[in-house]
């Protein structure tokens, strides 16, 4: 049986990945900051699907947390076949209203963690000649959205470049770029969701299904909905100045609090 490690596994897209992978009979390593939530999730997935679900409490905004996950990914006695870099969060406010310490914490989680954990995972995967990494980004990567959008753009560019460098090694990489996804993150962050058009909302389980299909087809970037694909295609024809104004207004209106709540 293969093993998948999922960061930010207890809620949202991470939880959807954990459910789907458990249903597909993958053993799991579940990574998040809350020990209680991890234990509940592990017990539920084990009881429902009969898989082994280990928990790893780690805060990926700290070196200690990153080092702990790196150690698990490089453990030769317990290989990881699939890494899902899902942990992330958004910040409410416009630059430079957001404290720079919060911006740096975002870069730590969205960029440094993705870089370090991907690097740790692909070494053993190359030696075995197989393995996969899914880096959860966002359609914000294709829009001017301050540090959040810039960090997600970095995830996409990094994933595409690493995938080219690893071509022929048996290791596959995918950047998954959803839009608005209905998860508990929005309620926890105090986001106003009533003004967001219904067609813009995606289901987390369907996002995961689309991502895993794209991974199986050896794609490196996946926008998991035809409507968002069309929207992003149209966005290329709109002046970036206009996109910046629209994106900024959306961020002020809908953006979550500076509490580490996660979005995609």
Secondary structure, 3 states (H helix, E strand, C coil): CCEEEEECCCCHHHHHHHHHHHHCCCEEEEEECCHHHHHHHHHHHHHHHCCCEEEEECCCCCHHHHHHHHHHHCCCCCCCCEEEECCCCCCCCCCCCCCHHHHHHHHHHHHHHHHHHHHHHHHHHHHHCCEEEEEECCHHHHCCCHHHHHHHHHHHHHHHHHHHHCCCCCEEEEEECCCEEECHHHHHCCCCCCCCCHHHEEEHHHHHHHHHHHHHCCCCEECCCHHHHHHHHHHCCCCHHHHHHHHHHHHHHHCCCCCCCCCC
